[in-house]
Amino acid sequence: MDWRVGLIGIPAALLLLASGVPSLRRAYLDGWRCVLRHGALWKVPAGFAFAYGVFGLALEMWISSLAGREPRPLFHFNMTQPEISPLIARGLIPAGEQLAATLTCLVSVFPLSCVAAFLLLVNYRGLGREIFRMTRARYGPGIWIILPMALICTLCAMIKPVAFIGLIFIAKMYAVPSVLSLGVVVNTLSFVFEFLLGTTIQLCLLFTAYGWVRGLSLNDERLLPFAVRRLGYVLKWSLVIVAATLAIFHVPFLWDTLHSGSMSWNPEAWARPFLSVVTLIFGTVQIHLAFHNTTLKQAVAANFQFLKSNGLHYLGFLLTAFGFLLIAHVVSMLGAEIFGGSLAGMTWAILTQTLAAAVGGWLLASWVCFFKQRTNGGKEISY
């Protein structure tokens, strides 16, 4: 397939589908209006994505300089016309993962998670106290089991970026298998904190969009404490996703490093699509828990009732949203093919990943509008 045909044809087909189905057209237009009204819906995901990209670039340059490698060229241009079909195939899984994340945990909080962990430990704006109250109210005596585990995960989240930066020095002081084992442990525990932090930010974004739909004026200073309190309702579902991810990815990695000193476990060919598909099947569980005071069992039942009543509309929304994200990932990989491994190519990757995160913010707002529209009998949002 010619790359120009793909870049023109795929968006045209998506726009035709999104504009031809009234429920999708209203959802995406309302999501766009919502994003224009509340810029945080795209700025927050884009900001975290930009920080992640800059940290990755800086870390790569830091390690390369310490290892004495040749610096990357500033600019490189590949004159060969890239094939679009392989790029589309490579972009399917990342686009599916980001679509699933849009419904559960859009924001990738690393490396800024270390700052959030520090602020939580010093009880910034009373958030630590708010979490303590929420946990005690929801889980009673179980708080004395949950809080020590949460503290360990928070400390690991603070250590993780520093460990990446000092990895080359640590590897010189200790045996490589020991360093790998310690790194996997820190990464596993910090993942729990990062996911729950991302879920809290997700709730802030959900309630921002929900407030726009309902015509409410939200106080930004009270939004985060409110999201922390609502996290108590969403926590069980988040822990289900965390447990599945740990069981498939992190625990086998830890087992490998502890027993063989290697990281040979590679389930990505099946695990990443599997987790994405399962998350999308249960796509409304989180939003039911966030917007309604329901139990996890009731939210799962409501999810299947939603699929029964609005399955085709939901599938149409997922397909169009998946297409938009696929375009963003293909554009990113297209730049990598053109610019190669130069600094210009890495800068392109950072900018396109930031753009993809901003698109994810728009899709999240559209998702809230779509969900409220379908649970309201298909009625349009009135202004």
Long-range contacts (C-beta under 8 A, 24 or more apart in sequence): 1-83, 1-84, 1-85, 1-88, 2-84, 3-81, 3-82, 3-83, 3-84, 3-87, 3-334, 5-84, 6-84, 6-85, 6-88, 6-330, 7-84, 7-327, 7-330, 7-331, 10-323, 10-326, 10-327, 11-323, 11-327, 13-323, 14-320, 14-323, 14-324, 14-327, 17-316, 17-319, 17-320, 18-320, 21-313, 21-316, 23-313, 23-316, 23-317, 23-370, 23-373, 23-374, 23-378, 24-313, 24-316, 24-317, 24-320, 24-370, 26-369, 26-373, 26-380, 26-381, 27-317, 27-366, 27-367, 27-369, 27-370, 27-373, 28-320, 28-366, 30-213, 30-365, 30-366, 30-369, 30-373, 30-381, 31-209, 31-362, 31-363, 31-364, 31-365, 31-366, 31-367, 31-368, 31-369, 31-370, 32-362, 32-365, 32-366, 33-212, 34-209, 34-212, 34-213, 34-365, 34-366, 34-368, 34-369, 35-361, 35-362, 35-365, 37-212, 38-208, 38-209, 38-212, 38-365, 40-205, 40-208, 41-205, 41-208, 41-209, 41-361, 41-362, 41-364, 41-365, 42-357, 42-358, 42-359, 42-361, 42-362, 43-358, 43-361, 44-107, 44-201, 44-204, 44-205, 44-361, 45-106, 45-107, 45-205, 45-357, 45-358, 45-360, 45-361, 45-364, 46-354, 46-355, 46-357, 46-358, 46-361, 48-107, 48-108, 48-109, 48-112, 48-357, 49-108, 49-353, 49-354, 49-356, 49-357, 50-350, 50-353, 50-354, 50-357, 51-111, 51-112, 52-108, 52-110, 52-111, 52-353, 53-349, 53-350, 53-353, 53-354, 54-350, 55-110, 55-111, 55-161, 57-346, 57-347, 57-350, 59-164, 59-165, 60-346, 62-165, 63-167, 63-168, 66-168, 67-168, 72-341, 72-342, 72-343, 72-346, 73-341, 73-342, 73-343, 74-342, 74-343, 74-344, 75-339, 75-342, 75-343, 75-344, 76-339, 76-340, 76-341, 76-342, 76-344, 76-345, 77-338, 77-339, 78-337, 78-338, 78-339, 78-340, 82-334, 82-337, 82-338, 84-330, 84-334, 87-330, 87-333, 87-334, 87-337, 88-326, 88-330, 90-333, 91-326, 91-329, 91-330, 91-333, 92-326, 93-268, 93-272, 93-273, 93-276, 94-329, 95-322, 95-325, 95-326, 95-328, 95-329, 96-272, 96-273, 96-276, 96-277, 96-322, 97-272, 97-275, 97-276, 98-325, 98-329, 98-356, 98-360, 99-276, 99-280, 99-318, 99-321, 99-322, 99-325, 99-363, 100-275, 100-276, 100-279, 100-280, 100-283, 101-360, 102-321, 102-325, 102-360, 102-363, 102-364, 102-367, 103-279, 103-280, 103-283, 103-284, 103-286, 103-287, 103-367, 104-199, 104-202, 104-238, 104-241, 104-279, 104-286, 105-195, 105-198, 105-199, 105-202, 105-238, 105-241, 106-198, 106-201, 106-202, 106-205, 106-357, 106-360, 106-361, 106-364, 107-198, 107-201, 107-202, 107-205, 107-357, 108-194, 108-198, 108-357, 109-194, 109-197, 109-198, 109-201, 110-160, 110-161, 110-190, 110-194, 111-160, 111-161, 111-164, 113-157, 113-160, 113-190, 113-193, 113-194, 113-197, 114-157, 114-158, 114-159, 114-160, 114-161, 114-162, 116-157, 116-197, 117-154, 117-155, 117-157, 117-158, 117-193, 118-158, 120-154, 121-154, 121-158, 125-221, 125-224, 125-225, 126-225, 127-224, 127-225, 127-228, 130-225, 130-228, 130-229, 131-228, 134-228, 134-229, 134-231, 134-232, 135-232, 137-232, 138-232, 138-233, 138-235, 150-193, 152-189, 153-189, 153-190, 153-192, 153-193, 154-193, 156-185, 156-186, 156-189, 156-190, 156-193, 157-189, 157-190, 157-193, 157-194, 157-197, 159-186, 159-190, 160-186, 160-187, 160-190, 176-261, 177-257, 177-261, 180-257, 180-261, 180-262, 180-263, 181-254, 181-257, 181-258, 181-261, 184-250, 184-253, 184-254, 184-257, 184-263, 185-254, 187-250, 188-246, 188-250, 188-251, 188-253, 188-254, 191-242, 191-245, 191-246, 191-250, 192-242, 192-246, 195-238, 195-241, 195-242, 195-245, 196-231, 196-235, 196-238, 196-242, 199-231, 199-234, 199-238, 200-224, 200-227, 200-228, 200-231, 201-227, 202-286, 202-364, 203-227, 203-230, 203-231, 203-234, 203-290, 205-361, 205-364, 205-365, 206-287, 206-290, 206-291, 206-364, 206-368, 207-290, 209-364, 209-365, 209-368, 209-369, 210-291, 210-368, 210-372, 212-365, 213-368, 213-369, 213-372, 213-381, 230-290, 233-289, 233-290, 233-293, 233-294, 234-286, 234-289, 234-290, 236-289, 236-296, 237-285, 237-286, 237-289, 237-296, 237-299, 238-286, 240-296, 241-275, 241-279, 244-275, 244-278, 245-275, 248-274, 248-275, 280-318, 281-307, 283-314, 283-318, 284-371, 287-367, 287-368, 287-371, 306-374, 306-375, 309-374, 310-374, 313-370, 313-374, 314-374, 317-366, 317-367, 317-370, 321-363, 321-366, 321-367, 324-359, 324-363, 325-356, 325-359, 325-360, 325-363, 328-352, 328-355, 328-356, 328-359, 329-356, 331-355, 332-356
